[in-house]
Amino acid sequence: MNLREAHALLADRGFRPGGASARTFPDGAPYKVEIPSCEGPRVMTGVLEEAKTRGVRIDRVSQGSGVMMLTDGEIEEMLSLGASAGVEVCLFLGPRGAWDIGGQAKVSTAVGGVARGNEMVAASLCDAFRAVELGVRSLLVGDIGVLEILGELKVDGSLPSDLVLKTSVLMPLPNAPTARLYERLGATSLNVSTDLPVPVLAEIRSVTSVPIDMYIEVPDDQGGHVRFYDVPEIVRVAAPVYLKMGLRNRRTSIRWVRI
């Protein structure tokens, strides 16, 4: 098989070059703004206050350390803040590979979000059910197996049908076949790899229907690049898309600090 034949095979399976996206969020917006690394109610309060001062709309905040790192009261306070401001609150599941004894996560962040063994899968499920019972309707998932199980639990009614399952940047998503797989497994928001060129984003959008979310200011441990100049083209081809503002030039991320 040569490259021409390989591209023809991909096209027969729906994987073709993309173009401008005609999709939007349900309210008609082509993009929304997400602030990651909101690790607790104090940080979230600061983010919302600053956004109000600057007249900037925030649509989603996400947390990077995990449901297990928050008390019930802290989760309820974050949900209250979100409800008052009209902001989605997305909490990470854990424990994960980066918190475990495994050495691989120390040398490759690509496996930092995995659930190592059935014990971690079970703990992630406990995190999910605890969060949902407290009123959370958006979860950040870092493991493909956990994603599939949560998707199945939504289908059989064990978890709410409106529960957002957002894939983590720690689950590499570099191409359209992977994106389609994640959506098929239950993902309802796709965090793509941080360094994808615009044509690849268009390819991903052409085979998916759920929102994409993408770092525009990228944390150092995920590449550290800044892509504000790309935003118009990203929105044009990837809509509906969450634009994420991360922590650039900060080696010790606040997501590992207990707040």
C-alpha positions in Angstrom: 0.0 0.0 0.0 1.3 3.5 -0.9 0.3 6.8 0.7 -2.3 7.5 -2.0 -4.0 4.2 -1.4 -3.8 4.8 2.4 -5.5 8.2 2.1 -8.2 6.6 -0.1 -8.8 3.9 2.5 -9.2 6.6 5.2 -11.5 8.6 3.0 -13.7 5.6 2.5 -14.1 5.4 6.3 -15.0 9.1 6.6 -11.6 10.5 7.4 -11.1 13.4 4.9 -9.8 16.9 5.1 -12.0 19.3 7.0 -13.1 22.8 6.3 -15.1 25.6 8.0 -17.4 24.3 10.8 -21.1 25.3 10.7 -21.6 23.8 14.2 -22.3 25.9 17.3 -23.1 25.5 21.0 -26.9 25.2 21.7 -27.0 28.9 22.4 -25.6 29.7 19.0 -22.1 30.6 20.2 -19.2 29.3 18.1 -16.8 29.4 21.1 -16.7 29.6 24.9 -14.0 30.3 27.4 -12.7 27.8 30.0 -10.3 28.5 32.9 -8.5 25.3 34.0 -6.7 24.7 37.3 -9.4 26.1 39.5 -8.6 23.8 42.4 -11.1 25.0 45.0 -13.6 27.6 45.9 -11.0 30.3 46.8 -9.4 30.1 43.4 -12.7 30.0 41.6 -13.9 33.0 43.5 -10.8 34.9 42.5 -11.2 33.9 38.8 -14.9 35.0 38.8 -14.1 38.3 40.5 -11.3 39.1 38.0 -13.5 38.2 35.1 -16.2 40.5 36.4 -13.7 43.3 36.8 -12.5 42.9 33.3 -15.9 42.3 31.7 -14.8 38.9 30.5 -17.4 36.0 30.2 -16.3 32.6 31.5 -18.3 29.6 30.6 -16.5 26.7 32.3 -13.9 26.2 35.1 -12.1 22.9 35.4 -10.1 21.4 38.2 -6.8 19.4 37.8 -6.2 17.7 41.1 -9.3 15.6 41.6 -12.7 15.1 43.3 -10.8 13.3 46.1 -8.9 16.5 47.0 -12.1 18.4 47.8 -14.5 18.2 50.8 -18.2 17.9 50.2 -18.5 21.5 51.4 -15.9 22.8 49.0 -17.6 21.0 46.1 -21.0 22.4 47.1 -19.5 25.9 47.3 -18.0 25.6 43.8 -21.3 24.5 42.5 -23.0 27.4 44.2 -20.5 29.8 42.7 -21.0 28.3 39.3 -24.8 28.4 39.5 -24.7 32.1 40.5 -22.4 33.0 37.6 -23.7 30.7 35.0 -20.4 28.7 34.9 -20.0 25.0 34.4 -17.9 23.3 37.1 -15.9 20.4 35.8 -14.0 18.2 38.3 -11.2 15.7 37.6 -11.5 12.0 38.6 -8.8 10.3 40.6 -6.6 8.9 41.9 -4.5 8.7 38.8 -1.1 7.4 37.6 0.8 10.5 38.6 -0.3 10.1 42.2 0.7 6.4 42.3 4.0 4.5 42.9 4.3 3.8 39.1 7.6 5.2 37.7 6.4 5.7 34.1 4.2 8.7 35.1 7.4 10.3 36.4 9.0 10.4 33.0 6.0 10.8 30.7 3.0 13.0 31.5 1.1 11.1 28.8 0.4 8.4 31.3 -0.2 10.7 34.3 -4.0 10.5 34.0 -4.3 6.7 33.7 -6.0 4.5 36.3 -3.5 1.8 37.1 -5.3 -1.5 37.8 -8.9 -2.2 38.8 -8.3 -0.6 42.2 -7.8 2.8 40.6 -10.7 2.3 38.1 -12.9 1.5 41.1 -11.7 4.6 43.0 -12.4 6.7 39.9 -15.9 5.4 39.8 -16.4 6.2 43.5 -15.2 9.8 42.7 -17.7 10.0 39.9 -20.7 8.8 41.9 -19.7 11.0 44.9 -19.5 14.1 42.7 -22.8 13.4 40.9 -24.6 12.8 44.3 -23.4 16.3 45.3 -24.8 17.8 42.1 -21.8 17.9 39.8 -22.7 17.4 36.1 -19.3 17.7 34.5 -16.4 15.3 35.0 -12.9 15.4 33.6 -11.6 11.9 32.6 -8.0 10.9 32.1 -8.3 7.2 31.4 -9.9 5.6 28.3 -11.2 2.5 30.2 -12.8 4.7 32.8 -14.4 6.8 30.0 -15.9 3.7 28.4 -17.4 2.5 31.7 -18.8 5.9 32.6 -20.4 6.1 29.1 -22.0 2.8 29.6 -23.3 3.9 33.0 -25.0 6.9 31.4 -26.6 4.7 28.8 -28.1 2.3 31.4 -29.3 5.1 33.6 -26.9 4.6 36.5 -25.5 8.1 35.9 -27.4 11.2 34.6 -27.9 11.4 30.8 -26.8 15.1 30.9 -23.5 14.3 32.7 -20.6 15.9 30.7 -17.7 13.5 30.2 -14.7 15.7 29.2 -11.5 14.0 28.2 -8.3 15.3 29.7 -5.3 16.7 27.8 -3.5 13.7 29.5 -5.5 11.4 27.1 -3.6 12.1 23.9 -6.0 13.1 21.1 -3.9 13.9 18.0 -6.1 12.7 15.1 -9.6 12.2 13.8 -9.9 8.4 14.3 -8.9 8.8 18.0 -11.5 11.7 18.4 -14.2 9.6 16.8 -13.3 6.7 19.1 -13.5 8.9 22.3 -16.9 10.2 21.3 -18.1 6.7 20.6 -17.0 5.6 24.1 -19.0 8.4 25.7 -17.0 11.6 25.6 -19.1 14.7 25.3 -16.2 17.2 25.3 -12.9 16.5 23.6 -9.6 18.0 24.9 -7.4 17.8 21.8 -3.6 17.7 21.9 -2.2 21.2 22.5 0.1 21.4 19.4 -2.2 20.4 16.6 -2.2 22.6 13.4 -5.4 24.1 12.2 -6.0 21.6 9.3 -5.8 18.7 11.8 -8.4 20.4 14.0 -10.6 20.6 10.9 -10.2 16.9 10.3 -11.2 16.2 13.9 -14.3 18.4 13.7 -15.4 16.7 10.5 -15.9 13.4 12.2 -17.2 14.6 15.6 -20.3 16.3 16.9 -19.4 17.2 20.5 -17.5 20.4 21.6 -13.8 20.5 21.3 -11.7 22.1 24.0 -8.2 23.3 23.4 -5.5 25.1 25.3 -4.7 28.5 23.8 -2.2 29.4 26.6 -0.5 26.0 27.3 0.9 24.9 30.6 4.7 24.3 30.5 4.3 20.6 31.1 2.1 20.3 28.0 4.3 22.3 25.6 4.2 25.9 26.9 3.2 27.5 23.7 0.8 30.4 23.2 -1.7 30.4 20.3 -3.7 33.5 20.7 -2.9 34.4 17.1 -4.5 31.1 15.9 -7.8 31.7 17.7 -9.8 33.1 14.7 -8.8 30.1 12.5 -9.3 27.6 15.4 -12.9 28.9 15.9 -13.6 28.8 12.2 -12.7 25.1 11.8 -13.3 23.7 15.3 -16.5 25.3 16.5 -18.1 24.6 18.9 -14.8 25.0 20.8 -13.8 25.8 24.4 -10.7 28.1 24.4 -8.7 27.2 27.5 -6.3 29.7 29.2 -3.7 27.7 31.1 -0.7 28.5 33.3 2.3 29.5 31.1 5.7 30.2 32.6 4.8 28.6 36.0 6.8 25.5 36.7 5.0 24.7 39.9 1.4 24.6 38.9 -1.3 25.6 41.5 -3.2 22.5 40.5 -0.9 20.5 42.8 -1.5 22.8 45.8 -4.2 22.0 48.3 -6.5 25.1 48.4 
